[in-house]
Amino acid sequence: MDANARPRRIVVIGAVAAGTSAAAKARRNDEEAEIVLYERDRHISYSGCGMPYYIGGLLSDFKEIVPRDAAYFKKKYNVDVRIRHEVVSVDPEAYTLTVKNLETGETFGDRYDTLVLATGAMPVILPVPGVEGDHVFPLRNPTHALGIRGFLEQRHPKSAVVIGSGFIGLEMVENLAHAGLAVSLVEKLPHVCPFVDPDLSPYVLEALEQHGVTVRTRLSASAIRPGEVELEDGSTLPGDLVILAVGIRPETGLARAMGVALGANGAIQVDESMRTNLPDVYACGDCAENVSIVDRRRFYRPLGSTANKTGRICGDVITGGPLVHRGVAGTGIFRVFDRAVAATGLNEREARATGRDVVVSHNIKPDRPDYLGGREMVIKTIADRADGTLLGVQIVGFEGVDKRIDVLVTAMTAGLKAADLFHLDLAYAPPFATTKDPVHYTGMILENALSRGRELLGGDQLAAAGEGVYTVVDTRVPAQYEAGHVPGAINLPQEQVREALAGLDRNKPIVTYCNKGVTGNAVQNILLNNGFKRVYTLSGGFRQFQSCRVAAGKLNCKDAARRIVEDEAVRPALQKDGR
Ligand SMILES: Cc1cc2nc3c(=O)[nH]c(=O)nc-3n(C[C@H](O)[C@H](O)[C@H](O)COP(=O)(O)OP(=O)(O)OC[C@H]3O[C@@H](n4cnc5c(N)ncnc54)[C@H](O)[C@@H]3O)c2cc1C
């Protein structure tokens, strides 16, 4: 048959999120093409994100996270999915590939007109003695998930050690605790949850400690033995089951061998159409790098949300569609016990590394009114001082974190500035939000700092400056001050400030604070309106200052919390003061 007359052959390698999305979209656009997916595993198109909950027993039926099989794809999309088939090599000049049937051991050749690499990522295996033990599991695919669940059901472990406190590690901590195990968490960095900045990490640590998890930081595992994990300092943790969650690497061995260019982050370089450097070879999902919508830098942020999106874009492009990939902010969210943790865009270190002058705010507000059980969330936002561009957001809270992160990343994507946030017409009713939403308050705080001289100072900056550099004014009632205050702070409750102005040194910068920022800001206003020039308010108030001290290893979570007397506890005194 004339090569030009035969249908185009699209070969996709990898059949999970990106590969199946690419194949399905290609078929929707093109009824004629031959579409073949090779997958070396036996499971396809599964929800990796649901696996921790299957392990923890929240889902009983494994099929709920692996709902589709090869027959489904054949019937619905006329796509051939060959499971247990590994593509072992590709010749991009001849447009051919070699495939190994892992069931029979047979090797055969195939050809393509268009090749899609959707080979994903693989877990990093910690190089420590004992890691090959049958009680040690990474978690990347259903084989791992079934192995862990089977281990729980058959061996009835009492204890688990999770190594690594990224989102997969933390989701596993929650689910293993839910399954009744005594769980320990090991993190080699100084702080748990590197997904957020160190100054938000204590909110996650607090959740872990409140749920009985033993947390060891600044240490890695040095040996794994049946029933225990030894740490670098020689101590041991009980571990009938061990979960390795120390990160993933893009799966790019095949791509590298065939001459596909990789980025500095080790993932496949692609353009906005998901094209690689080789003709007719595309890549999508966790094996490919991303471009940041914030600063257009290339980075690696492997997520299921992005894998599905880039798979669809890839499937569209290879069948003549108009989609292009605009980039990602790297938005992610996860739950650990009763806390939700979300982040998008640049973190503080990344934002400062761009050379921008940044403003960082910590906004601590209830997700809905107190009278309907509102609980606090902390929203850390990083903005560019030059024009109020939003660079990054991180949130830790209980409910409504998903909504706020999505509103803020939508604002970022649309190019809205800090000053625009207050004007968003967000939905309000008491079961869902406060009259001014936490997103509005974030905008107000940033805008006050950016345009109205209501400058913010971070708790870490204040601590780093040391005592005596600033006059630190604690604006709370004496009972709150006495329970705990910033070292060197004077207690000057708001209602006494106007009378005390003459006694304050006008030549020294002043920092005001209360528990979370509102009264501290009110006193900042009084001072600025009375001619004081350099007045800062402590970002996120004493609450956030304590979080910085926990992050610096100066305080533990319990002591930090004990020293904060909530306004509710001193309500009569505040009411007497007219606050
Ligand atoms: C426990 C867990 C929880 C997660 N939770 C979330 C979440 O809440 N939110 C979120 O956005 N993301 C989450 N993720 C990430 C998400 O699952 C991944 O981003 C997504 O699965 C990536 O899809 P992919 O198709 O690019 O790659 P993969 O899922 O890695 O699939 C690639 C496939 O390619 C196959 N393959 C590789 N090389 C070959 C070859 N040479 N021949 C044949 N087949 C090959 C592999 O066997 C693999 O099955 C989670 C991941 C895990 C593990």
The ligand as an ORCA input file, in Angstrom:
! r2SCAN-3c Opt
* xyz 0 1
  C       0.058      8.666     45.814
  C      -0.078      9.742     44.794
  C      -0.985     10.766     45.006
  C      -1.107     11.785     44.068
  N      -2.001     12.786     44.317
  C      -2.133     13.781     43.407
  C      -3.082     14.802     43.605
  O      -3.826     14.808     44.596
  N      -3.155     15.786     42.686
  C      -2.389     15.798     41.563
  O      -2.523     16.712     40.737
  N      -1.480     14.819     41.337
  C      -1.338     13.820     42.219
  N      -0.439     12.813     41.986
  C       0.386     12.852     40.772
  C      -0.297     12.183     39.593
  O      -0.726     10.905     39.933
  C       0.682     12.145     38.442
  O       1.048     13.466     38.148
  C       0.091     11.488     37.210
  O      -0.183     10.145     37.431
  C       1.071     11.595     36.046
  O       0.547     10.937     34.956
  P       1.456     10.523     33.731
  O       0.552      9.822     32.788
  O       2.209     11.681     33.219
  O       2.564      9.553     34.303
  P       2.492      8.175     35.104
  O       1.291      8.118     35.971
  O       3.821      8.010     35.734
  O       2.325      7.095     33.957
  C       3.352      6.806     33.052
  C       3.229      5.362     32.606
  O       4.170      5.149     31.578
  C       4.612      3.804     31.670
  N       5.894      3.671     30.963
  C       7.047      4.334     31.223
  N       8.004      3.956     30.367
  C       7.450      3.034     29.548
  C       7.948      2.282     28.443
  N       9.193      2.427     28.033
  N       7.097      1.425     27.834
  C       5.822      1.284     28.236
  N       5.308      1.973     29.284
  C       6.103      2.848     29.921
  C       4.752      3.592     33.164
  O       4.692      2.226     33.488
  C       3.546      4.362     33.708
  O       2.457      3.512     33.937
  C      -0.304     11.768     42.903
  C       0.602     10.731     42.677
  C       0.707      9.725     43.606
  C       1.683      8.609     43.363
*
